[in-house]
Amino acid sequence: MSNRWNGSLDKVDRFRWRIPTSYKPGMRVPGLIYVDEGHLSVLREDQAPEQVANVAHLPGIVGASFAMPDIHWGYGFAIGGVGATRIDDGVISPGGVGFDINCGVRLLRTDLSEEDVHPQLERLVDQLFRDIPSGVGSKGALKLERDEIKDVLEKGAGWAVEKGYGWQEDLDMTEERGCMKEARADKVSDRACKRGMPQLGTLGSGNHFLEIQVIEEIFEKSVAEKLRLSKGQVVIMIHSGSRGLGHQVCTDYLKVMERAVRKYNIDIPDRQLACAPLAAPEGQDYFAAMAAAANYAWANRQVMMHWTRETFGKVFRRRPEDLGMELIYDVAHNIAKIEDHVVDGKNIRVCVHRKGATRAFPPGHPDIPKAYSDIGQPVLVPGDMGTGSYLLVGTEKALRETFGSSCHGAGRLMSRTAAKKGVSGLTVQSELRDRGIIVKAASRGVLAEEAPEAYKDVNEVVRVCHEAGISLRVARMRPIGVIKG
């Protein structure tokens, strides 16, 4: 049987395609997918649009069930999916957040140029690979006790800074200042805590990475100047999440939600969308546990950033402060947040699920750092290891159209299994080296799974978001050194 999707799509404008509510009985809102006409055939290659239609059935959903141009098949929601539900009579769904709760990205600037780094690049990559554990089940230098993990879950990145892993100003440049206040450690299972205790400060596996990058193009000079970024400058991107702890939180609460669907007589077309009313005990408990896992992820990236600074300091024999290693921003890609938005002319409070999507708030929004109030929230979009990554900023149009959301990455074209069958990890490593990109990975299998050809073209994904007006392109970075999980 073909996996190709042949459902209804109506053209709204150049970059938006609607799945009408008539497509499937029970849809409460339309589906709305951001893609240009030239990529419709790619969009239809898996059943991700069906997932967009399925999300439109969720009780309390408002506006539309959205998908960004990096859309591909996921668990419950498509990856690239966004859905907002009313907090009074709507639901919350773990499938709208994912297993890697608060998988996200942070970007550091440096005062170094490519010419400064190139002579030390091999040593730098080797040292980062030693200092920052990566790979499946990797364990870090931190050995948390049971009471410490509770503090991490409730304080997030603030716990790391308190313990000396970073600077106070790092928190100002982190979404939610690195801590969701709704977090409750007592809603996280012992099993999840045990999985998280040895893993803080580790990269993990799959598409997670730490990259040394060079800014190769500036699109918005005035915005880049505000961010103190210029062509040829070296920056560092860290992409990781909540590790085994977040995965276990999702696993635990999917079981809770399956019971809740029956208890509250919720009609959904896909059991992977198992959910509970946000106002019900099950919904409140999941939200509190998810927030705790999100805090763990922020602490995780904070610790890795601290060790990255230390590594650069060792290699260049200068203090990280003297190297200008400041955090530009940290943004979540898999999360549910309570936010105020205007829907049908009314200001209402909603739970915005972003699953493989980035918050993209505009200039002047109260939830972004004051330093960025005149340019908008940075939106960080990693590519694959052979192509560029992007820094964009949020827009008013995103706030109006997508609950302030944009794309989060390139989006997969091939499954990990298919990539491993068709690509040699050793070949990938060799080809990237020939292009001046030094890669160290926990296994060659990971290199095959994450080969550039396994992904969509990030340039095209970002172009659609930029031209559709839901985020503004500021800079493109190319990798020169990559640590892969």
FIDRENNU-991208 format. One record per residue (C-alpha): residue number from 1; residue in one letter; z, x, y. Coordinates in pm, 1 decimal. Layout:
{NUM, 'A', {Z, X, Y}}
...
***
This chain:
{1, 'M', {0.0, 0.0, 0.0}}
{2, 'S', {-91.3, 133.7, 346.1}}
{3, 'N', {195.2, 215.0, 581.1}}
{4, 'R', {-31.4, 145.0, 878.6}}
{5, 'W', {90.6, -121.0, 1125.1}}
{6, 'N', {-166.2, -385.0, 1216.7}}
{7, 'G', {44.5, -619.1, 1427.1}}
{8, 'S', {-27.5, -779.1, 1764.1}}
{9, 'L', {-43.3, -564.8, 2079.4}}
{10, 'D', {-131.8, -703.1, 2422.4}}
{11, 'K', {-223.7, -466.0, 2703.3}}
{12, 'V', {11.0, -504.9, 3003.3}}
{13, 'D', {-122.0, -213.5, 3205.2}}
{14, 'R', {-248.5, 139.3, 3151.3}}
{15, 'F', {69.8, 259.4, 2978.7}}
{16, 'R', {243.5, -53.0, 2847.5}}
{17, 'W', {160.4, -260.9, 2541.4}}
{18, 'R', {344.9, -579.4, 2454.6}}
{19, 'I', {435.5, -719.0, 2113.7}}
{20, 'P', {454.2, -1091.9, 2199.9}}
{21, 'T', {745.6, -1304.8, 2086.1}}
{22, 'S', {492.2, -1512.9, 1892.5}}
{23, 'Y', {430.1, -1214.5, 1662.4}}
{24, 'K', {738.2, -1283.1, 1453.0}}
{25, 'P', {967.2, -1588.8, 1434.3}}
{26, 'G', {1309.9, -1517.8, 1578.8}}
{27, 'M', {1208.5, -1263.7, 1842.9}}
{28, 'R', {1422.5, -1334.8, 2148.2}}
{29, 'V', {1233.3, -1098.0, 2380.6}}
{30, 'P', {896.9, -920.6, 2358.7}}
{31, 'G', {852.0, -564.0, 2242.0}}
{32, 'L', {723.8, -322.7, 2506.0}}
{33, 'I', {582.6, 15.7, 2405.1}}
{34, 'Y', {486.8, 294.7, 2645.0}}
{35, 'V', {168.1, 457.9, 2519.3}}
{36, 'D', {-180.5, 518.5, 2652.9}}
{37, 'E', {-490.8, 370.8, 2493.0}}
{38, 'G', {-603.2, 701.8, 2347.5}}
{39, 'H', {-290.7, 720.6, 2132.8}}
{40, 'L', {-283.7, 364.4, 1997.3}}
{41, 'S', {-423.0, 480.1, 1662.7}}
{42, 'V', {-136.7, 731.4, 1630.0}}
{43, 'L', {112.6, 459.1, 1723.6}}
{44, 'R', {-14.0, 241.7, 1438.9}}
{45, 'E', {15.7, 514.0, 1175.4}}
{46, 'D', {363.8, 404.8, 1065.2}}
{47, 'Q', {579.3, 92.9, 1085.3}}
{48, 'A', {775.9, 195.7, 1396.7}}
{49, 'P', {623.2, -90.4, 1605.5}}
{50, 'E', {758.3, -332.8, 1343.2}}
{51, 'Q', {1103.0, -189.8, 1412.8}}
{52, 'V', {1049.2, -258.7, 1784.3}}
{53, 'A', {976.5, -622.4, 1694.4}}
{54, 'N', {1280.7, -636.1, 1465.9}}
{55, 'V', {1513.9, -511.8, 1739.8}}
{56, 'A', {1392.0, -803.2, 1955.2}}
{57, 'H', {1583.9, -1035.4, 1716.8}}
{58, 'L', {1928.1, -896.5, 1807.2}}
{59, 'P', {2166.3, -1156.5, 1952.8}}
{60, 'G', {2216.7, -1112.0, 2325.8}}
{61, 'I', {1920.6, -877.5, 2378.2}}
{62, 'V', {1775.3, -897.2, 2729.5}}
{63, 'G', {1455.9, -783.9, 2900.7}}
{64, 'A', {1256.0, -642.1, 2612.5}}
{65, 'S', {1283.9, -422.3, 2305.5}}
{66, 'F', {1145.7, -94.2, 2441.8}}
{67, 'A', {989.1, 212.8, 2285.6}}
{68, 'M', {905.4, 539.6, 2456.9}}
{69, 'P', {578.9, 730.6, 2390.9}}
{70, 'D', {753.1, 961.8, 2139.6}}
{71, 'I', {814.0, 659.0, 1914.4}}
{72, 'H', {828.7, 712.8, 1537.6}}
{73, 'W', {996.1, 558.5, 1235.0}}
{74, 'G', {1376.1, 570.3, 1229.3}}
{75, 'Y', {1677.8, 397.4, 1074.5}}
{76, 'G', {1704.2, 44.2, 1217.3}}
{77, 'F', {1568.9, 113.6, 1564.4}}
{78, 'A', {1255.9, 325.8, 1590.4}}
{79, 'I', {1327.2, 670.7, 1727.7}}
{80, 'G', {1229.8, 635.5, 2091.6}}
{81, 'G', {1380.7, 284.9, 2097.6}}
{82, 'V', {1583.9, 126.8, 2378.3}}
{83, 'G', {1756.7, -212.0, 2365.9}}
{84, 'A', {2016.7, -369.9, 2595.2}}
{85, 'T', {2246.7, -651.9, 2484.6}}
{86, 'R', {2484.2, -863.7, 2693.4}}
{87, 'I', {2845.9, -757.8, 2646.2}}
{88, 'D', {2983.4, -1112.4, 2636.6}}
{89, 'D', {2762.4, -1263.1, 2363.9}}
{90, 'G', {2552.0, -966.1, 2244.9}}
{91, 'V', {2587.7, -724.2, 1956.4}}
{92, 'I', {2617.8, -350.3, 1903.1}}
{93, 'S', {2427.3, -184.6, 1618.0}}
{94, 'P', {2481.6, 163.8, 1471.9}}
{95, 'G', {2108.9, 162.5, 1391.5}}
{96, 'G', {2049.9, 162.4, 1767.6}}
{97, 'V', {2236.9, 490.6, 1805.2}}
{98, 'G', {2159.3, 674.1, 1482.8}}
{99, 'F', {2343.2, 904.0, 1245.2}}
{100, 'D', {2351.4, 1202.4, 1482.4}}
{101, 'I', {2560.0, 1036.9, 1752.2}}
{102, 'N', {2501.6, 1202.5, 2090.9}}
{103, 'C', {2240.4, 1438.4, 1967.6}}
{104, 'G', {2148.0, 1578.4, 2307.1}}
{105, 'V', {2027.8, 1868.3, 2515.2}}
{106, 'R', {2173.2, 2098.0, 2777.7}}
{107, 'L', {1988.0, 2343.0, 2999.2}}
{108, 'L', {2133.1, 2655.3, 3164.9}}
{109, 'R', {1971.7, 2850.0, 3442.5}}
{110, 'T', {1991.7, 3229.4, 3471.7}}
{111, 'D', {1900.6, 3474.6, 3747.0}}
{112, 'L', {1695.4, 3671.6, 3493.9}}
{113, 'S', {1315.8, 3694.7, 3482.4}}
{114, 'E', {1098.1, 3728.8, 3173.5}}
{115, 'E', {1052.1, 4095.5, 3264.0}}
{116, 'D', {1430.8, 4142.0, 3263.0}}
{117, 'V', {1472.4, 3978.6, 2923.6}}
{118, 'H', {1168.7, 4105.0, 2732.5}}
{119, 'P', {1301.9, 4455.5, 2649.8}}
{120, 'Q', {1623.6, 4299.3, 2511.1}}
{121, 'L', {1469.0, 3990.1, 2351.0}}
{122, 'E', {1484.6, 4099.5, 1986.0}}
{123, 'R', {1845.1, 4212.7, 2021.2}}
{124, 'L', {1934.8, 3897.9, 2213.5}}
{125, 'V', {1790.9, 3665.5, 1948.4}}
{126, 'D', {1961.5, 3858.9, 1666.7}}
{127, 'Q', {2296.0, 3849.2, 1847.3}}
{128, 'L', {2271.0, 3477.3, 1925.8}}
{129, 'F', {2188.2, 3410.3, 1560.2}}
{130, 'R', {2506.4, 3597.6, 1460.0}}
{131, 'D', {2728.7, 3443.7, 1727.2}}
{132, 'I', {2624.3, 3078.3, 1692.8}}
{133, 'P', {2633.4, 2945.5, 1334.4}}
{134, 'S', {2336.2, 2735.2, 1228.3}}
{135, 'G', {2204.6, 2558.4, 919.6}}
{136, 'V', {2310.7, 2274.4, 689.4}}
{137, 'G', {2687.7, 2257.1, 654.1}}
{138, 'S', {2738.1, 2556.2, 883.3}}
{139, 'K', {3096.1, 2633.9, 985.1}}
{140, 'G', {3205.3, 2792.1, 1310.6}}
{141, 'A', {3462.6, 3041.7, 1429.2}}
{142, 'L', {3688.6, 2755.5, 1544.7}}
{143, 'K', {3926.4, 2619.9, 1281.0}}
{144, 'L', {4064.7, 2294.4, 1416.9}}
{145, 'E', {4385.5, 2137.2, 1292.8}}
{146, 'R', {4417.9, 1761.0, 1245.6}}
{147, 'D', {4592.4, 1706.2, 1581.0}}
{148, 'E', {4334.9, 1925.5, 1759.8}}
{149, 'I', {4038.0, 1725.2, 1632.4}}
{150, 'K', {4200.6, 1414.2, 1781.6}}
{151, 'D', {4216.6, 1586.6, 2119.5}}
{152, 'V', {3848.5, 1684.7, 2091.6}}
{153, 'L', {3753.2, 1325.5, 2007.4}}
{154, 'E', {3935.4, 1184.5, 2309.6}}
{155, 'K', {3877.2, 1463.1, 2566.9}}
{156, 'G', {3527.3, 1582.6, 2475.2}}
{157, 'A', {3388.3, 1875.8, 2672.1}}
{158, 'G', {3706.5, 1871.9, 2881.3}}
{159, 'W', {3900.8, 1989.5, 2574.4}}
{160, 'A', {3667.5, 2288.4, 2540.2}}
{161, 'V', {3703.6, 2381.8, 2908.4}}
{162, 'E', {4084.8, 2348.2, 2883.6}}
{163, 'K', {4076.9, 2595.1, 2594.5}}
{164, 'G', {3872.6, 2845.9, 2793.5}}
{165, 'Y', {3526.8, 2759.4, 2656.5}}
{166, 'G', {3344.1, 2726.2, 2984.2}}
{167, 'W', {3396.3, 2650.5, 3350.8}}
{168, 'Q', {3536.6, 2342.4, 3521.9}}
{169, 'E', {3208.9, 2287.2, 3709.5}}
{170, 'D', {3027.7, 2249.9, 3373.9}}
{171, 'L', {3182.3, 1903.8, 3345.1}}
{172, 'D', {3027.5, 1792.4, 3674.0}}
{173, 'M', {2682.5, 1863.8, 3527.9}}
{174, 'T', {2736.7, 1676.1, 3201.8}}
{175, 'E', {2657.4, 1309.0, 3140.8}}
{176, 'E', {2986.4, 1113.8, 3158.4}}
{177, 'R', {3144.2, 1449.7, 3256.6}}
{178, 'G', {3138.1, 1516.9, 2883.6}}
{179, 'C', {3380.6, 1240.4, 2789.0}}
{180, 'M', {3348.0, 868.7, 2722.5}}
{181, 'K', {3685.3, 721.3, 2816.7}}
{182, 'E', {3648.8, 438.7, 2562.5}}
{183, 'A', {3689.1, 685.9, 2273.1}}
{184, 'R', {3971.4, 632.5, 2024.4}}
{185, 'A', {4041.3, 896.2, 1762.7}}
{186, 'D', {4228.1, 645.5, 1543.7}}
{187, 'K', {3899.0, 458.1, 1486.9}}
{188, 'V', {3743.2, 768.4, 1326.4}}
{189, 'S', {3805.7, 802.6, 951.3}}
{190, 'D', {3991.6, 1094.8, 791.9}}
{191, 'R', {3672.8, 1186.1, 607.2}}
{192, 'A', {3477.1, 1208.0, 933.1}}
{193, 'C', {3751.0, 1421.4, 1090.7}}
{194, 'K', {3757.6, 1655.3, 791.1}}
{195, 'R', {3382.0, 1701.2, 819.4}}
{196, 'G', {3412.5, 1779.9, 1188.2}}
{197, 'M', {3711.2, 2014.8, 1178.7}}
{198, 'P', {3520.1, 2329.0, 1067.1}}
{199, 'Q', {3193.3, 2253.3, 1246.5}}
{200, 'L', {3274.8, 2261.9, 1617.8}}
{201, 'G', {3057.4, 2522.0, 1787.9}}
{202, 'T', {2773.5, 2505.3, 1533.3}}
{203, 'L', {2408.0, 2425.1, 1583.0}}
{204, 'G', {2343.3, 2236.5, 1259.6}}
{205, 'S', {2005.5, 2191.6, 1094.7}}
{206, 'G', {1675.8, 2004.7, 1129.6}}
{207, 'N', {1531.1, 1990.2, 1478.9}}
{208, 'H', {1838.8, 2143.7, 1642.1}}
{209, 'F', {1784.9, 2471.2, 1823.4}}
{210, 'L', {1891.4, 2718.1, 2086.1}}
{211, 'E', {1596.9, 2852.9, 2286.8}}
{212, 'I', {1546.8, 3122.4, 2545.0}}
{213, 'Q', {1270.8, 2982.7, 2765.4}}
{214, 'V', {1061.4, 3090.0, 3062.5}}
{215, 'I', {959.1, 2848.0, 3336.7}}
{216, 'E', {580.1, 2859.6, 3327.4}}
{217, 'E', {489.5, 2577.7, 3564.1}}
{218, 'I', {651.0, 2395.4, 3855.0}}
{219, 'F', {516.5, 2046.2, 3929.6}}
{220, 'E', {757.6, 1934.7, 4204.0}}
{221, 'K', {844.1, 2234.2, 4419.9}}
{222, 'S', {1100.5, 2059.5, 4641.5}}
{223, 'V', {1294.1, 1922.9, 4342.2}}
{224, 'A', {1276.1, 2258.6, 4161.1}}
{225, 'E', {1414.1, 2430.6, 4470.1}}
{226, 'K', {1710.2, 2190.1, 4473.5}}
{227, 'L', {1770.5, 2288.3, 4109.4}}
{228, 'R', {1725.8, 2656.9, 4200.7}}
{229, 'L', {1439.0, 2697.4, 3955.2}}
{230, 'S', {1121.6, 2900.3, 3999.3}}
{231, 'K', {823.9, 3018.9, 3797.4}}
{232, 'G', {899.8, 3312.0, 3565.2}}
{233, 'Q', {1274.6, 3240.2, 3558.7}}
{234, 'V', {1458.2, 3247.6, 3224.2}}
{235, 'V', {1656.0, 2939.7, 3118.3}}
{236, 'I', {1836.4, 2847.9, 2796.1}}
{237, 'M', {1814.9, 2513.2, 2615.6}}
{238, 'I', {2066.0, 2398.7, 2352.2}}
{239, 'H', {1982.1, 2098.0, 2133.3}}
{240, 'S', {2250.7, 1973.8, 1894.1}}
{241, 'G', {2477.5, 1679.2, 1821.3}}
{242, 'S', {2794.6, 1560.0, 1650.1}}
{243, 'R', {2725.1, 1726.8, 1315.1}}
{244, 'G', {2884.2, 1584.4, 998.0}}
{245, 'L', {3148.4, 1395.7, 1196.1}}
{246, 'G', {2894.7, 1175.3, 1373.4}}
{247, 'H', {2699.7, 1119.0, 1053.3}}
{248, 'Q', {3016.0, 1002.0, 878.1}}
{249, 'V', {3112.5, 769.8, 1165.3}}
{250, 'C', {2772.0, 601.6, 1138.1}}
{251, 'T', {2796.9, 580.1, 757.4}}
{252, 'D', {3148.1, 431.8, 774.1}}
{253, 'Y', {3060.3, 165.7, 1029.4}}
{254, 'L', {2733.8, 60.0, 867.7}}
{255, 'K', {2950.6, -72.2, 584.2}}
{256, 'V', {3172.0, -251.8, 835.5}}
{257, 'M', {2866.1, -400.0, 1007.3}}
{258, 'E', {2712.6, -524.5, 682.9}}
{259, 'R', {3026.7, -732.5, 629.7}}
{260, 'A', {3027.1, -840.8, 995.3}}
{261, 'V', {2670.5, -974.8, 969.6}}
{262, 'R', {2789.3, -1215.0, 699.4}}
{263, 'K', {3119.6, -1295.1, 872.2}}
{264, 'Y', {2951.4, -1391.7, 1202.5}}
{265, 'N', {2636.6, -1544.2, 1045.7}}
{266, 'I', {2403.5, -1305.1, 1228.9}}
{267, 'D', {2038.9, -1346.0, 1135.2}}
{268, 'I', {1849.8, -1014.8, 1140.1}}
{269, 'P', {1513.8, -926.2, 980.1}}
{270, 'D', {1623.1, -580.1, 862.7}}
{271, 'R', {1958.4, -488.9, 707.2}}
{272, 'Q', {1934.4, -149.4, 881.7}}
{273, 'L', {2002.6, -341.8, 1204.3}}
{274, 'A', {2347.6, -443.8, 1074.3}}
{275, 'C', {2560.6, -521.0, 1379.1}}
{276, 'A', {2863.0, -704.2, 1513.5}}
{277, 'P', {2937.1, -887.8, 1836.2}}
{278, 'L', {3041.9, -627.1, 2090.4}}
{279, 'A', {3337.8, -847.6, 2184.0}}
{280, 'A', {3456.7, -873.0, 1820.2}}
{281, 'P', {3706.4, -627.2, 1664.9}}
{282, 'E', {3432.0, -468.8, 1451.3}}
{283, 'G', {3211.6, -411.6, 1754.2}}
{284, 'Q', {3497.1, -272.5, 1961.5}}
{285, 'D', {3606.7, -40.2, 1680.1}}
{286, 'Y', {3255.9, 99.9, 1630.1}}
{287, 'F', {3208.3, 153.2, 2003.2}}
{288, 'A', {3539.2, 342.9, 2023.7}}
{289, 'A', {3451.1, 557.3, 1720.9}}
{290, 'M', {3096.7, 620.2, 1846.3}}
{291, 'A', {3237.8, 728.9, 2184.8}}
{292, 'A', {3473.0, 968.1, 2003.3}}
{293, 'A', {3181.4, 1117.8, 1809.0}}
{294, 'A', {2986.2, 1148.5, 2135.0}}
{295, 'N', {3280.5, 1340.0, 2283.5}}
{296, 'Y', {3277.4, 1573.9, 1982.9}}
{297, 'A', {2908.4, 1642.4, 2045.3}}
{298, 'W', {2969.8, 1726.9, 2411.7}}
{299, 'A', {3251.5, 1960.8, 2309.6}}
{300, 'N', {3022.3, 2115.4, 2047.6}}
{301, 'R', {2747.8, 2193.6, 2298.0}}
{302, 'Q', {3006.0, 2316.1, 2549.0}}
{303, 'V', {3147.8, 2569.4, 2301.7}}
{304, 'M', {2800.4, 2690.0, 2202.2}}
{305, 'M', {2708.3, 2732.8, 2567.0}}
{306, 'H', {3021.0, 2940.6, 2623.7}}
{307, 'W', {2932.4, 3169.2, 2332.1}}
{308, 'T', {2574.6, 3192.0, 2460.1}}
{309, 'R', {2706.3, 3310.7, 2794.8}}
{310, 'E', {2924.1, 3567.7, 2618.5}}
{311, 'T', {2626.2, 3694.0, 2416.2}}
{312, 'F', {2412.0, 3737.2, 2726.3}}
{313, 'G', {2703.7, 3914.6, 2890.1}}
{314, 'K', {2734.3, 4157.4, 2598.1}}
{315, 'V', {2362.1, 4232.7, 2581.7}}
{316, 'F', {2309.6, 4274.6, 2957.6}}
{317, 'R', {2655.2, 4424.2, 3022.8}}
{318, 'R', {2718.4, 4185.5, 3308.1}}
{319, 'R', {2951.7, 3889.3, 3351.4}}
{320, 'P', {2785.8, 3549.1, 3286.3}}
{321, 'E', {2877.1, 3453.4, 3645.6}}
{322, 'D', {2681.1, 3753.3, 3772.0}}
{323, 'L', {2384.5, 3648.6, 3557.1}}
{324, 'G', {2383.9, 3305.6, 3726.2}}
{325, 'M', {2440.0, 3122.8, 3395.8}}
{326, 'E', {2516.6, 2780.0, 3539.0}}
{327, 'L', {2469.6, 2450.5, 3357.6}}
{328, 'I', {2186.3, 2245.8, 3508.7}}
{329, 'Y', {2259.1, 1932.3, 3305.0}}
{330, 'D', {2354.5, 1793.7, 2963.8}}
{331, 'V', {2208.6, 1460.6, 2854.7}}
{332, 'A', {2258.8, 1245.0, 2543.0}}
{333, 'H', {1965.2, 1124.1, 2332.8}}
{334, 'N', {2142.8, 898.4, 2078.5}}
{335, 'I', {2412.0, 679.3, 2231.5}}
{336, 'A', {2520.3, 328.9, 2336.9}}
{337, 'K', {2662.7, 288.4, 2687.4}}
{338, 'I', {2808.4, 1.0, 2888.7}}
{339, 'E', {2608.3, -14.4, 3212.9}}
{340, 'D', {2530.4, -251.9, 3498.3}}
{341, 'H', {2164.7, -350.4, 3533.6}}
{342, 'V', {1960.2, -612.8, 3713.5}}
{343, 'V', {1798.5, -858.3, 3470.8}}
{344, 'D', {1594.7, -1153.9, 3600.0}}
{345, 'G', {1735.9, -1093.5, 3948.0}}
{346, 'K', {2099.2, -1094.0, 3835.4}}
{347, 'N', {2334.4, -797.9, 3804.0}}
{348, 'I', {2481.0, -807.8, 3453.9}}
{349, 'R', {2679.9, -574.5, 3232.1}}
{350, 'V', {2499.0, -471.7, 2915.8}}
{351, 'C', {2531.3, -235.8, 2621.4}}
{352, 'V', {2226.3, -7.4, 2637.4}}
{353, 'H', {2131.5, 143.5, 2301.0}}
{354, 'R', {1923.5, 460.4, 2344.5}}
{355, 'K', {1799.5, 594.0, 2011.9}}
{356, 'G', {1587.7, 902.3, 2074.2}}
{357, 'A', {1567.6, 816.3, 2443.6}}
{358, 'T', {1711.0, 979.5, 2755.4}}
{359, 'R', {1895.8, 820.0, 3042.7}}
{360, 'A', {1678.5, 857.1, 3356.2}}
{361, 'F', {1877.8, 734.0, 3655.1}}
{362, 'P', {1722.0, 760.0, 4003.9}}
{363, 'P', {1834.2, 929.6, 4325.6}}
{364, 'G', {2147.8, 775.7, 4470.7}}
{365, 'H', {2277.8, 630.0, 4143.2}}
{366, 'P', {2659.1, 652.5, 4130.5}}
{367, 'D', {2661.7, 784.1, 3771.9}}
{368, 'I', {2476.1, 1108.8, 3841.1}}
{369, 'P', {2619.1, 1431.6, 3988.6}}
{370, 'K', {2653.7, 1433.8, 4367.3}}
{371, 'A', {2451.3, 1755.4, 4373.9}}
{372, 'Y', {2152.9, 1556.4, 4242.9}}
{373, 'S', {2199.9, 1240.0, 4448.5}}
{374, 'D', {1880.8, 1305.1, 4646.8}}
{375, 'I', {1657.0, 1407.5, 4353.4}}
{376, 'G', {1771.5, 1193.5, 4059.6}}
{377, 'Q', {1923.5, 1271.7, 3722.4}}
{378, 'P', {1766.8, 1560.1, 3528.2}}
{379, 'V', {1584.7, 1442.2, 3214.6}}
{380, 'L', {1557.1, 1714.1, 2948.5}}
{381, 'V', {1271.2, 1684.4, 2699.1}}
{382, 'P', {1248.7, 1951.5, 2428.5}}
{383, 'G', {916.3, 2020.5, 2258.9}}
{384, 'D', {870.8, 2189.3, 1922.2}}
{385, 'M', {925.2, 2563.4, 1882.9}}
{386, 'G', {562.1, 2651.3, 1948.6}}
{387, 'T', {511.2, 2448.4, 2265.8}}
{388, 'G', {680.8, 2384.9, 2596.5}}
{389, 'S', {983.6, 2180.7, 2690.5}}
{390, 'Y', {1017.5, 1983.7, 3013.2}}
{391, 'L', {1260.4, 1907.2, 3288.6}}
{392, 'L', {1197.7, 1575.4, 3464.3}}
{393, 'V', {1408.1, 1355.3, 3691.7}}
{394, 'G', {1484.1, 984.3, 3677.4}}
{395, 'T', {1324.7, 719.6, 3898.1}}
{396, 'E', {1387.4, 377.3, 4050.9}}
{397, 'K', {1102.0, 242.6, 3839.9}}
{398, 'A', {1282.7, 345.8, 3521.1}}
{399, 'L', {1593.8, 165.4, 3642.0}}
{400, 'R', {1388.0, -150.1, 3704.3}}
{401, 'E', {1170.6, -136.1, 3392.9}}
{402, 'T', {1353.1, 42.1, 3108.0}}
{403, 'F', {1724.5, 16.1, 3185.6}}
{404, 'G', {1693.6, 366.4, 3331.6}}
{405, 'S', {1545.0, 529.3, 3020.6}}
{406, 'S', {1271.0, 779.9, 2939.8}}
{407, 'C', {1140.1, 982.7, 2644.1}}
{408, 'H', {1349.1, 1242.0, 2459.6}}
{409, 'G', {1104.4, 1477.0, 2287.3}}
{410, 'A', {768.3, 1523.2, 2122.1}}
{411, 'G', {824.5, 1277.9, 1836.2}}
{412, 'R', {734.0, 1353.2, 1475.7}}
{413, 'L', {384.1, 1306.9, 1332.9}}
{414, 'M', {467.9, 1429.7, 981.2}}
{415, 'S', {776.7, 1368.5, 771.3}}
{416, 'R', {987.4, 1672.3, 688.9}}
{417, 'T', {879.2, 1646.5, 326.1}}
{418, 'A', {509.4, 1638.3, 418.0}}
{419, 'A', {552.9, 1932.6, 655.3}}
{420, 'K', {723.6, 2143.4, 386.4}}
{421, 'K', {442.5, 2068.2, 143.2}}
{422, 'G', {167.3, 2160.4, 385.8}}
{423, 'V', {317.1, 2449.1, 582.6}}
{424, 'S', {471.6, 2786.5, 494.2}}
{425, 'G', {785.2, 2878.2, 688.6}}
{426, 'L', {690.8, 3246.8, 669.4}}
{427, 'T', {347.6, 3169.5, 813.3}}
{428, 'V', {503.3, 2969.8, 1097.6}}
{429, 'Q', {736.3, 3257.8, 1181.7}}
{430, 'S', {450.8, 3510.5, 1174.9}}
{431, 'E', {216.8, 3295.5, 1384.8}}
{432, 'L', {484.3, 3235.4, 1647.8}}
{433, 'R', {562.8, 3607.6, 1667.3}}
{434, 'D', {194.7, 3675.7, 1728.0}}
{435, 'R', {226.7, 3443.2, 2028.6}}
{436, 'G', {529.6, 3630.3, 2162.4}}
{437, 'I', {793.3, 3387.8, 2028.2}}
{438, 'I', {1071.3, 3543.3, 1820.2}}
{439, 'V', {1225.5, 3293.3, 1577.6}}
{440, 'K', {1536.1, 3325.5, 1359.5}}
{441, 'A', {1619.6, 3039.7, 1125.0}}
{442, 'A', {1884.7, 2961.6, 867.2}}
{443, 'S', {1606.6, 2901.9, 611.4}}
{444, 'R', {1228.1, 2921.0, 583.4}}
{445, 'G', {1228.5, 2557.9, 473.3}}
{446, 'V', {1355.5, 2457.1, 817.0}}
{447, 'L', {1071.6, 2650.9, 980.5}}
{448, 'A', {819.3, 2457.5, 769.9}}
{449, 'E', {984.5, 2121.8, 846.6}}
{450, 'E', {984.9, 2198.5, 1219.2}}
{451, 'A', {635.6, 2351.3, 1241.7}}
{452, 'P', {450.5, 2266.6, 1565.2}}
{453, 'E', {186.9, 2063.7, 1379.7}}
{454, 'A', {459.2, 1827.0, 1250.3}}
{455, 'Y', {504.1, 1692.2, 1605.7}}
{456, 'K', {313.0, 1497.6, 1866.6}}
{457, 'D', {191.4, 1681.9, 2174.1}}
{458, 'V', {491.9, 1688.2, 2407.4}}
{459, 'N', {257.9, 1739.1, 2704.2}}
{460, 'E', {98.5, 1400.1, 2633.6}}
{461, 'V', {433.0, 1227.3, 2578.5}}
{462, 'V', {563.5, 1358.5, 2912.3}}
{463, 'R', {237.2, 1278.7, 3090.0}}
{464, 'V', {266.3, 913.0, 2990.1}}
{465, 'C', {626.5, 892.9, 3117.3}}
{466, 'H', {527.9, 1067.7, 3440.9}}
{467, 'E', {217.7, 861.7, 3511.0}}
{468, 'A', {393.0, 539.4, 3409.9}}
{469, 'G', {657.2, 631.4, 3668.9}}
{470, 'I', {966.6, 620.4, 3446.7}}
{471, 'S', {1042.8, 989.9, 3504.7}}
{472, 'L', {899.9, 1255.4, 3733.7}}
{473, 'R', {773.0, 1585.6, 3593.4}}
{474, 'V', {944.0, 1885.7, 3760.5}}
{475, 'A', {900.2, 2193.4, 3538.1}}
{476, 'R', {759.9, 2307.0, 3203.6}}
{477, 'M', {925.2, 2583.5, 3003.0}}
{478, 'R', {779.7, 2783.9, 2713.8}}
{479, 'P', {996.7, 2940.3, 2442.3}}
{480, 'I', {1020.7, 3316.5, 2390.0}}
{481, 'G', {1323.9, 3327.9, 2159.6}}
{482, 'V', {1431.5, 3054.0, 1918.2}}
{483, 'I', {1739.2, 3005.8, 1698.0}}
{484, 'K', {1674.5, 2725.2, 1447.2}}
{485, 'G', {1922.1, 2540.9, 1231.7}}
***
